[in-house]
Amino acid sequence: MTHSKSYTLGEIASILKLKLLGDEQCVVNGLSPLKSAVSGQLSFFNNPAYINQLRECNASAVIVDEKYADACKNNVLISSAPYVSFAEVTVLFDKPTVRKPSVHPSAHVHESVALPESVYIGPNVVLDASVELGKNCVIGSGTFLGEGVKLGNDCLIHSNVSIYHDVSIGNNAIIHSGSVVGADGFGFAFDGEKSVKIHQLGSVLIGNDVEIGSCSTIDRGTLENTIIGNGVKIDNQVQIGHNCAIGDHSIICGCTGISGSVTIGRYCVMGGASGTVGHITITDKVQVSAMSLVSESITEAGTYSSGTWTMKTSQWKRNNIRFQQLDSIAKRVKQLEKMNNKS
């Protein structure tokens, strides 16, 4: 893709602190995947499975590990972590919306709220009593911040986000449209005839550098707080139940459902559409595969999976029948073993 910004390879190498093999004056005006890249664009190579695409790539330059530099016919930027370098270069071509500090006339700001001069408050925003905003915050149109909400510096809250009362969020947070932070946890006690609501008396505490995708929900705690650590990245349509604790720099992928009172350690990855039962603990550096159910605590770092592989429906049906027969098969095997031992 071509962007409105352009840089020489020398400038990019200097900014990213990478070694350049090639023309410092070569101009790059966009980023592109290996397969579709053309002259004037920068690409990256991170997966050996695409080595043929690297050899045939028409980009002006490619970010590669040094051991693959000879496979590229054009300029190369040498990186020990090409995907990370690619992530760092994307900011150069990003086109963020520039908003001058201001408060839109349609916004409702409670008289108790003292706003820093550097903030932007969009149309139809509601800031309830005792809200506290740090410097350079941007609050998008239609967003609601409940009583006592606290935001750190440089937070970007997109349009139509709801943050309930007493939620605390650190610096550099990004929350995308449609997300809800601090709604009641799902707590009810059954008295034999009906469900009696357990009022959620805790809140949500979110650390620094956290990003929350669109239409995700983080419930407030029942008695204690739901806690989201520093650097946590949460994808779209994620549900995090009450009293959960997510460790620093963990990643929660789209459509994941985390039940109440689950503790997830640091540097964990919950794959897309994965889930947990409640009241379990997952230790640090655990990766859970997509669509897996974690049904008990995990005490050792590593990769964990559940579910079945994709197969033809006819084969899956036969295998499912065999699965239902496992218990009776196991009993017959035990009987045969006993008979064999007697003989």
C-alpha positions in Angstrom: 0.0 0.0 0.0 1.2 3.5 -0.9 0.9 6.1 1.8 1.2 9.9 2.0 4.5 9.7 3.8 7.9 8.7 2.3 11.3 8.0 3.8 14.7 7.1 2.4 16.1 3.7 3.4 18.9 5.6 5.2 16.3 7.4 7.3 14.5 4.2 8.1 17.7 2.4 9.0 18.7 5.2 11.3 15.3 5.3 13.0 15.1 1.6 13.5 18.8 1.2 14.2 19.2 -1.4 11.5 22.1 -2.2 9.2 21.4 -1.3 5.6 22.8 -3.2 2.7 22.0 -1.1 -0.3 21.1 2.3 -1.5 20.6 4.9 1.4 18.8 7.3 -1.0 16.2 4.8 -2.2 12.8 6.2 -1.4 10.1 4.1 0.3 6.5 5.3 0.3 4.6 2.3 1.6 4.6 -1.2 3.1 3.5 -4.4 1.4 3.6 -8.2 1.8 6.3 -10.0 0.0 4.1 -11.4 -2.7 2.5 -8.2 -3.8 5.2 -5.7 -3.1 6.4 -3.4 -5.9 9.1 -0.8 -6.4 8.9 2.0 -3.8 7.6 -0.3 -1.1 9.2 -2.0 1.9 8.4 -5.6 3.0 9.6 -8.1 5.6 10.6 -11.7 5.7 9.9 -13.7 8.9 8.8 -17.2 7.9 11.1 -19.6 6.0 8.0 -21.1 4.3 8.0 -18.0 2.1 11.6 -18.1 1.0 10.5 -18.4 -2.7 8.5 -15.2 -2.3 11.6 -13.5 -0.8 13.7 -14.5 -3.8 11.0 -13.2 -6.3 10.0 -10.1 -4.3 10.0 -6.8 -6.2 10.0 -4.5 -3.2 12.6 -1.8 -3.0 13.8 -3.3 0.3 13.0 -6.1 2.6 13.6 -6.4 6.4 15.3 -9.8 6.9 17.5 -11.8 9.3 21.1 -11.6 8.2 21.2 -15.3 7.3 18.6 -14.7 4.6 20.1 -11.5 3.2 21.6 -13.2 0.1 18.2 -14.6 -0.9 16.9 -11.1 -1.6 17.8 -9.4 -4.9 17.2 -5.9 -3.7 18.1 -3.7 -0.7 17.9 -5.3 2.7 17.6 -4.0 6.2 19.2 -6.5 8.6 17.2 -7.3 11.8 17.5 -10.0 14.4 13.7 -9.8 14.8 12.2 -8.8 11.4 8.6 -9.0 12.6 9.3 -6.7 15.5 11.1 -4.3 13.2 8.2 -4.4 10.8 5.9 -3.5 13.7 8.2 -0.6 14.6 8.2 0.7 11.0 4.4 0.7 10.7 4.2 3.7 13.0 6.2 5.8 10.4 3.4 5.3 7.8 0.4 5.5 10.1 -2.1 8.3 9.6 -3.4 9.1 13.1 -6.4 11.4 13.4 -5.1 14.8 14.7 -7.4 16.4 17.2 -6.6 19.8 18.6 -7.3 20.1 22.4 -10.9 21.1 22.8 -14.2 20.3 24.4 -17.1 19.9 21.9 -20.2 22.0 22.8 -22.4 18.9 22.9 -20.3 17.1 25.5 -21.6 17.0 29.1 -18.8 17.5 31.6 -19.8 17.4 35.3 -19.0 20.6 37.2 -16.7 18.6 39.5 -14.4 17.6 36.6 -11.2 19.6 36.1 -9.9 19.0 32.6 -6.2 19.5 31.5 -5.9 21.9 28.7 -4.3 19.2 26.5 -7.3 16.9 26.3 -9.8 16.4 23.5 -13.5 15.7 24.4 -15.6 14.8 21.3 -19.3 15.3 20.5 -21.9 13.8 23.0 -19.3 12.6 25.4 -20.5 12.3 29.0 -18.0 12.7 31.9 -19.7 12.0 35.2 -18.8 13.4 38.6 -15.2 13.2 39.8 -13.8 11.9 36.6 -10.0 12.4 36.4 -8.2 12.6 33.0 -4.4 12.8 32.5 -2.6 14.9 30.0 -3.2 14.5 26.2 -6.2 12.2 26.5 -8.6 11.8 23.6 -12.2 10.9 24.3 -14.1 10.0 21.2 -17.7 10.9 20.4 -20.5 9.2 22.4 -18.2 7.8 25.1 -19.4 7.6 28.7 -17.0 7.8 31.7 -18.8 7.1 34.9 -18.4 8.7 38.3 -14.9 8.4 39.7 -13.2 7.0 36.6 -9.5 7.8 36.4 -7.4 7.8 33.2 -3.7 8.3 33.0 -1.8 10.3 30.5 -2.0 9.9 26.7 -5.0 7.6 26.6 -7.1 7.2 23.4 -10.7 6.2 24.1 -12.5 5.7 20.7 -16.2 6.5 20.1 -19.0 4.8 22.0 -17.0 3.2 24.8 -18.6 2.8 28.2 -16.5 2.9 31.3 -18.4 2.3 34.5 -17.9 4.1 37.8 -14.6 3.9 39.7 -12.6 2.2 37.0 -8.9 3.1 37.0 -6.8 3.0 33.8 -3.1 3.8 33.5 -1.1 5.7 30.9 -1.2 5.1 27.1 -4.3 3.0 27.1 -6.2 2.5 23.8 -9.8 1.3 24.0 -11.7 0.7 20.7 -15.3 1.4 19.9 -18.1 -0.5 21.5 -16.1 -1.9 24.5 -17.4 -1.9 28.0 -15.2 -1.7 31.1 -16.6 -2.2 34.6 -20.0 -3.7 33.9 -21.4 -6.0 36.6 -19.9 -9.4 36.8 -22.3 -12.3 36.2 -23.1 -13.1 39.9 -26.3 -14.7 41.1 -27.4 -17.0 44.0 -30.3 -19.4 43.4 -32.7 -19.5 46.4 -34.6 -22.5 45.0 -37.1 -20.5 43.0 -35.2 -17.6 41.5 -31.8 -16.1 41.0 -30.8 -13.4 43.5 -28.4 -10.8 42.2 -25.0 -10.5 43.9 -24.1 -6.9 43.6 -20.7 -6.3 42.3 -18.8 -4.1 44.8 -15.3 -4.2 43.3 -14.0 -2.4 40.2 -11.5 -2.8 37.4 -7.9 -1.7 37.6 -6.0 -1.5 34.3 -2.2 -0.9 34.1 -0.1 1.1 31.6 0.1 0.5 27.8 -3.0 -1.7 27.6 -5.0 -2.0 24.4 -8.6 -3.3 24.3 -10.2 -4.2 20.9 -13.7 -3.4 19.7 -16.8 -4.8 21.5 -14.9 -6.4 24.4 -16.1 -6.5 28.0 -14.2 -6.5 31.2 -16.4 -7.1 34.2 -15.9 -5.4 37.6 -15.1 -7.6 40.6 -17.6 -8.8 43.2 -15.7 -7.8 46.3 -12.2 -7.3 45.0 -11.0 -5.8 41.7 -10.6 -7.3 38.3 -7.0 -6.6 37.3 -5.4 -6.1 33.9 -1.6 -5.8 34.1 0.8 -3.6 32.2 1.2 -4.2 28.5 -1.8 -6.5 28.1 -3.3 -6.6 24.6 -7.0 -7.7 24.3 -8.5 -8.4 20.9 -12.1 -7.8 19.7 -15.1 -9.5 21.3 -13.4 -10.8 24.3 -15.2 -11.5 27.6 -13.2 -11.2 30.9 -15.3 -12.2 33.9 -15.3 -10.7 37.4 -12.3 -11.0 39.7 -10.0 -12.1 36.9 -6.3 -11.1 37.0 -4.4 -11.0 33.7 -0.6 -10.8 34.1 1.7 -8.3 32.4 2.2 -8.5 28.7 -0.3 -11.3 28.1 -2.3 -11.4 24.9 -6.0 -12.4 24.7 -7.1 -13.1 21.1 -10.5 -12.5 19.6 -13.7 -14.2 20.9 -11.9 -15.6 24.0 -14.1 -16.1 27.1 -12.4 -16.0 30.5 -14.7 -17.1 33.3 -14.8 -15.4 36.7 -11.9 -15.6 39.2 -9.3 -16.8 36.7 -5.7 -15.8 37.2 -3.6 -15.7 34.0 0.2 -15.2 34.4 2.6 -13.0 32.6 3.5 -13.4 28.9 0.6 -15.8 28.2 -1.3 -16.1 25.0 -4.9 -17.2 24.9 -5.7 -18.2 21.3 -8.8 -17.1 19.4 -12.1 -18.4 20.7 -10.4 -20.2 23.6 -12.0 -20.3 27.0 -11.6 -21.2 30.6 -13.7 -22.6 33.4 -13.8 -20.4 36.5 -11.5 -20.3 39.5 -8.4 -21.7 37.9 -4.8 -20.4 37.6 -2.6 -20.4 34.5 1.1 -19.9 35.2 3.5 -17.6 33.3 4.4 -18.1 29.6 1.5 -20.4 28.7 0.1 -20.5 25.1 -3.4 -21.9 24.7 -4.3 -22.9 21.1 -7.3 -21.5 19.4 -10.7 -22.9 20.4 -9.2 -24.8 23.3 -11.0 -25.1 26.7 -8.8 -24.8 29.8 -10.7 -26.9 32.3 -8.1 -27.1 35.1 -5.2 -25.0 36.4 -1.9 -25.0 34.4 1.2 -25.0 36.5 3.9 -25.5 33.9 4.9 -23.1 31.1 4.3 -24.4 27.5 1.7 -24.8 24.8 -1.7 -26.4 25.6 -4.5 -27.5 23.2 -7.8 -29.3 23.3 -10.6 -30.1 20.8 -10.2 -32.1 17.6 -8.6 -31.6 14.3 -10.6 -30.7 11.2 -11.6 -33.7 9.1 -14.2 -34.8 6.6 -17.7 -34.8 8.2 -18.1 -38.6 7.5 -14.9 -39.4 9.2 -15.7 -37.1 12.1 -19.1 -38.9 12.6 -17.4 -42.3 12.7 -14.8 -41.0 15.2 -17.4 -39.5 17.4 -19.2 -42.8 17.6 -15.9 -44.5 18.5 -15.4 -41.8 21.2 -18.7 -42.6 22.8 -17.7 -46.3 22.9 -14.4 -45.6 24.7 -15.8 -46.4 28.2 -17.2 -49.7 27.2 -14.1 -50.6 25.2 -11.9 -49.8 28.3 -14.1 -52.0 30.5 -13.8 -54.9 28.0 -10.0 -54.4 27.9 -9.8 -54.7 31.7 -11.9 -57.9 31.6 -9.6 -59.4 29.0 -6.5 -58.4 31.0 -8.0 -60.1 34.1 -8.8 -63.3 32.1 -5.3 -63.3 30.6 -3.7 -62.9 34.1 -5.8 -65.8 35.4 -4.7 -68.1 32.6 
